[in-house]
Amino acid sequence: MPGRCRGTAMTGAAESVPVAPQVPVLNAANALTLLRLVLVPVFAASVVTSAMTHVGWRVAACLIFALASVTDLVDGWIARRFGLVTSVGKVADPIADKALTGAALLLLSFYDRLPWWVTVVILVREWGITALRFWVIRHGVLAASRGGKIKTALQILAIVWYLWPVPAALVAVGPWVMGAAVVVTVVTGFDYVVRALRLRRPAR
């Protein structure tokens, strides 16, 4: 009897251990990330059609870019609010961001609206951090930091400024916003490198 009681108690204790719910990969947050990826070629086609000279198509391209960028904020909020955070989402979300901003930067430079060195610096940093994420993925997920989110916001604001047909008197504002974006991009890039090295250090 005592042994049976102990066994029962142990069984009950084992049964009372909470099991973390399995988050499905196909959820609302990841669906918005997928939508952002789908909008990338639509945005690019709008920019090419406008050739950065047709006002109507420039406005359309800007609105598509803004809509795609908003999904980045919404999918993150949904994932945290409803517990839909997945490893797939943590990796796919920054890739979708980089595909969108990368397409915008390349097209702006192609149409001589943005110096090529700016595009090269930002893209090298962005895709370098993506490579770092895959490098450390066996040891942990290199999630977006607060500085990374500020960087993303500045990049989006600068790109929107370049895409929108702003009055000539306000055109000079764009380079200042993009300059701030470049500085934060580079600084946060070093921060991600340090965090990636710390993730791999315990394994050694």
C-alpha positions as CSV (number, residue, x, y, z in Angstrom):
1,M,0.0,0.0,0.0
2,P,2.7,2.6,0.8
3,G,4.5,1.7,-2.4
4,R,1.2,2.0,-4.3
5,C,0.6,5.4,-2.7
6,R,4.0,6.6,-3.6
7,G,3.6,5.3,-7.1
8,T,0.2,7.0,-7.4
9,A,1.7,10.3,-6.0
10,M,4.6,10.1,-8.4
11,T,2.2,9.4,-11.4
12,G,0.0,12.3,-10.4
13,A,3.0,14.6,-10.1
14,A,4.1,13.5,-13.6
15,E,0.7,14.0,-15.0
16,S,0.4,17.5,-13.5
17,V,3.5,18.8,-15.4
18,P,2.3,21.3,-17.9
19,V,3.1,20.6,-21.5
20,A,3.9,23.6,-23.7
21,P,1.4,24.0,-26.5
22,Q,2.6,23.2,-30.0
23,V,2.5,26.4,-32.1
24,P,1.5,25.6,-35.7
25,V,3.8,26.9,-38.4
26,L,0.8,28.0,-40.5
27,N,-0.6,30.8,-38.4
28,A,-1.8,34.4,-38.9
29,A,1.6,35.9,-38.1
30,N,3.5,33.7,-40.6
31,A,0.8,34.3,-43.2
32,L,1.4,38.0,-43.0
33,T,5.1,37.4,-43.4
34,L,4.3,35.3,-46.5
35,L,2.1,38.2,-47.8
36,R,5.1,40.6,-47.4
37,L,7.2,38.3,-49.5
38,V,4.5,38.1,-52.2
39,L,4.2,41.9,-52.3
40,V,7.9,42.3,-53.1
41,P,7.6,41.5,-56.8
42,V,4.4,43.6,-57.0
43,F,6.2,46.5,-55.5
44,A,9.2,46.1,-57.8
45,A,7.0,45.9,-60.9
46,S,5.3,49.2,-59.8
47,V,8.6,51.0,-59.5
48,V,9.9,49.7,-62.9
49,T,6.6,50.8,-64.5
50,S,6.9,54.2,-63.0
51,A,10.6,54.5,-63.9
52,M,10.6,57.0,-61.0
53,T,9.1,59.6,-63.3
54,H,5.4,58.7,-63.5
55,V,3.8,60.2,-60.4
56,G,0.8,57.9,-60.3
57,W,2.9,54.7,-60.4
58,R,5.4,56.2,-57.9
59,V,2.5,56.8,-55.5
60,A,1.3,53.2,-56.1
61,A,4.7,51.8,-55.4
62,C,5.1,53.8,-52.3
63,L,1.7,52.7,-50.9
64,I,2.5,49.0,-51.7
65,F,5.8,49.4,-49.9
66,A,4.2,51.0,-46.9
67,L,1.5,48.3,-46.8
68,A,4.1,45.6,-46.9
69,S,6.1,47.3,-44.2
70,V,3.0,47.6,-41.9
71,T,2.6,43.8,-42.1
72,D,6.0,43.6,-40.4
73,L,4.6,45.5,-37.4
74,V,1.3,43.6,-37.4
75,D,2.7,40.1,-37.7
76,G,5.1,40.7,-34.8
77,W,2.3,42.0,-32.6
78,I,0.0,39.1,-33.5
79,A,2.8,36.5,-32.8
80,R,3.5,38.0,-29.3
81,R,-0.1,38.7,-28.4
82,F,-1.5,35.3,-29.2
83,G,1.6,33.2,-28.5
84,L,2.2,32.4,-32.2
85,V,6.0,32.9,-32.1
86,T,7.8,30.1,-34.0
87,S,11.4,29.5,-35.0
88,V,10.3,29.6,-38.6
89,G,8.7,33.0,-38.1
90,K,11.8,34.4,-36.4
91,V,13.9,33.4,-39.4
92,A,11.4,34.2,-42.2
93,D,10.4,37.6,-40.8
94,P,13.8,39.3,-41.2
95,I,14.3,37.6,-44.6
96,A,11.0,39.1,-45.8
97,D,12.1,42.5,-44.5
98,K,15.4,42.3,-46.2
99,A,13.8,41.2,-49.5
100,L,11.5,44.2,-49.4
101,T,14.0,46.8,-48.4
102,G,16.7,45.3,-50.6
103,A,14.5,45.5,-53.7
104,A,13.6,49.1,-52.8
105,L,17.2,50.2,-52.3
106,L,18.4,48.5,-55.5
107,L,15.7,50.1,-57.6
108,L,16.3,53.5,-56.1
109,S,20.0,53.3,-56.9
110,F,19.3,51.9,-60.4
111,Y,17.2,55.0,-61.1
112,D,19.9,57.3,-59.7
113,R,17.8,58.4,-56.7
114,L,20.2,56.9,-54.1
115,P,24.0,56.5,-54.2
116,W,25.1,53.0,-54.8
117,W,27.5,52.9,-51.8
118,V,24.5,53.4,-49.5
119,T,22.7,50.4,-51.0
120,V,25.9,48.3,-50.9
121,V,26.6,49.1,-47.2
122,I,23.0,48.4,-46.1
123,L,22.7,45.2,-48.1
124,V,26.0,43.8,-47.0
125,R,25.0,44.4,-43.4
126,E,21.5,43.0,-43.9
127,W,22.4,39.8,-45.7
128,G,25.5,39.3,-43.5
129,I,23.3,39.3,-40.4
130,T,21.0,36.8,-42.2
131,A,24.0,34.5,-42.7
132,L,24.9,34.9,-39.0
133,R,21.4,33.8,-38.1
134,F,21.8,30.6,-40.0
135,W,25.3,30.2,-38.6
136,V,24.0,30.1,-35.0
137,I,20.6,28.6,-35.6
138,R,21.7,25.3,-34.0
139,H,22.6,27.1,-30.9
140,G,19.7,29.6,-30.7
141,V,17.6,32.1,-32.6
142,L,19.2,35.5,-33.2
143,A,16.0,37.6,-32.8
144,A,15.6,41.2,-33.7
145,S,16.9,43.7,-31.1
146,R,15.4,47.0,-30.2
147,G,18.2,48.7,-32.1
148,G,17.4,46.5,-35.1
149,K,13.7,47.7,-35.0
150,I,14.8,51.3,-34.9
151,K,17.1,50.6,-37.9
152,T,14.1,49.1,-39.8
153,A,11.9,52.0,-39.0
154,L,14.5,54.5,-40.2
155,Q,15.1,52.6,-43.4
156,I,11.3,52.4,-44.1
157,L,10.9,56.1,-43.5
158,A,13.8,57.0,-45.7
159,I,12.6,54.7,-48.6
160,V,9.1,56.1,-48.4
161,W,10.5,59.6,-48.6
162,Y,12.5,58.7,-51.7
163,L,9.5,56.9,-53.3
164,W,6.9,59.5,-52.7
165,P,6.9,62.5,-55.1
166,V,7.6,65.1,-52.4
167,P,7.8,68.8,-53.2
168,A,11.2,70.0,-54.4
169,A,11.7,72.1,-51.2
170,L,11.5,68.9,-49.1
171,V,13.7,66.6,-51.2
172,A,16.8,67.4,-49.1
173,V,15.2,65.8,-46.1
174,G,15.5,62.3,-47.6
175,P,19.4,62.1,-47.5
176,W,19.4,63.1,-43.8
177,V,16.9,60.4,-42.9
178,M,18.8,57.8,-45.0
179,G,22.1,58.9,-43.4
180,A,20.7,58.2,-39.9
181,A,19.4,54.8,-41.2
182,V,22.9,53.9,-42.5
183,V,24.6,54.9,-39.1
184,V,22.1,52.8,-37.1
185,T,22.3,50.0,-39.6
186,V,26.1,49.7,-39.2
187,V,26.1,50.1,-35.4
188,T,23.4,47.4,-34.9
189,G,25.3,45.2,-37.3
190,F,28.2,45.0,-34.9
191,D,25.8,44.3,-32.0
192,Y,24.4,41.3,-33.9
193,V,27.9,40.0,-34.5
194,V,28.7,40.1,-30.7
195,R,25.4,38.4,-29.9
196,A,26.1,35.7,-32.4
197,L,29.5,35.0,-31.0
198,R,28.0,34.8,-27.5
199,L,25.5,32.2,-28.7
200,R,28.2,30.0,-30.1
201,R,30.6,30.4,-27.2
202,P,28.9,27.9,-24.8
203,A,29.1,25.2,-27.5
204,R,32.9,25.5,-27.6
